Amino acid sequence: MSTDSPCRCSNDPALVLPESLQHVLPLIDSLLEHVVIVDAERRIVHANPSFLHILEPEQVLDLNGKRFGNAVGCSHAGQTEGGCGSTKFCKECGAYRAQMAAFAGEPVVEECRIVRADGGALNFRIRASHWDAAGRPLLIITALDTSGEERRRLLEKLFFHDVRNTVGGVTGLAEYIGRAQPLGTDSTQTALIASMTRLTRQLLDEIDSFACLSEAENGELTARNEPCDPGVLLEAVRELYERQKLADRRTITVDCEQSLPIIQVDRVLVSRVVGNFVKNALEATKVGESITVGARWKDAAFEFYVQNLAVIPEREQLQIFQRSFSTKGPGRGLGTHSAQLIGERVLGAKVGFTSNATEGTVFWIRLPESALTG
């Protein structure tokens, strides 16, 4: 049987779809997602070509009436006579749980990881939907292959972990050499060591920034709130970025009233958001000009802000938080997207900006009330 043709399991009359449903099958067969239709016993009564492509030829020929796990060659499905759904492992299987939830009228999306009997592995995001076909209960199971996504996430974690450890070691070594210099060391050597320390710190910050964005986009980033002094946070941000090449012959000014309260926030994540604003502001600032980083009460809310003199054209303002949008060339544009994603999705704050000839451009993050009540 060609895997370019759908599988209609017709040997057993109980596995034949009603004539009234035949007209929807071409639509199901055209989908790129893997789709199967199962009956009340979870037996496959139809499989689209995309699903057949993940099976071995002998599995396609012997698909009639099989359950999902048996069909894809799950290593556990062959351990008992009852097959898929009858072992202790099945209770933890996303495909099985999704089907049971759909039959109970509570459709959910489940992650499914299957180890095949031949040693291979499958990763799916499964959704099962109940379908009452002329009084006959059926399920439509959609399986999205997430194997590539899972591998990418794993490699990302390994990369960020290993590279950060290496760069962290180099940074620590550079700082140690700087502290251990004897009095009277050549000024050129001192400057080189200082530059090495600055660059390794900057690289470490960039690695942390990308790791933070990756976790936020994957829904894996959570806030860890703690007491935070706004002035201390802003001074730390200024100190970090005034050493970078972006700030060369530009000034970073801190504007923070002494009377501002101690807030309850994730200091690292707020610093990351404000830092992204600072980098954007420095890139838009001419030599000899300055930017301001500050904290204040604004419209009955507490906000951190970064201000520079440049004005963003209106057509660019409309795209400012889009992922990868940048006026600085390809491979850029993650800064504002990252700031909004972390600020709003993780911190529960509101992120925005204004840009006009009177004030220049001001990016801000307004904290939720919970940050002020502790």
Buried (B, 14 or more C-beta within 10 A) or exposed (E): EEBEEBBBBEEEEEBBBEEEBEEBBEEBBEEEBBBBBBBEEBBBBBBBBBBBEBBEEEBBEEBBBBBBBBBBBBBBBBBEEEBBBBBEBBEEBBBBBBBBBBBEEEBBEBBBBBBBEEEBEBBBBBBBEBBEBEEBBBBBBBBBBBBEEBEEBEEBBEBBEEBBEEBBEBBEEBBEEBEEEEEEEEEEEEEEBEEBBBBBBBBBBEBBBBBBBBBBBEEEBEBEBEEBBBBEBBBBBBEBBBBBEBBEEBEBEBEBEEEBEEBBBBBBBBBBBBBBBBBBBBBBBEEEBBBBBBBBEEEEBBBBBBBBBBBBEEEEBEEBBEEEBBEEEEEEBBBBBBBBBBBBEBBBBBBBBBBEEEEBBBBBBBBBEBBBEE
